[in-house]
Amino acid sequence: MANFVVTYDLNGPRPSHKEMDDHLRKLVANRGRILETVWWVEYPGTAAQLRDQVKTILGNEDLLLVIEARSAAWTKLLVDEKSLIEAWKRAA
């Protein structure tokens, strides 16, 4: 599995942030919010495949960026840092 950073701007009336959170929870089992609209996601496919899965809920006015991440450094995050560290170890 690879590690990805998924970030988005919701600019229309739908989806709401809760709907987006729920959508990501349904797509992948191992994920966590690292900043307000930035998620870390462990996903078995490519960045393009993950983008295509995530964008099914978005409107034309919404923005989305999916980045495959091979290393990371941080200070404080919203996600439990232990789960993130373990995912990086698995991907190494």
Protein Blocks (a to p, Z undefined) as FASTA:
>chain_A
ZZdddddddfbfbdcfklmmmmmmmmpmbdcdfbfklccdddfbdfklmmmmmmmmpcfk
bccdddddfbdcdfbdfbdfklmmmmmmmmZZ
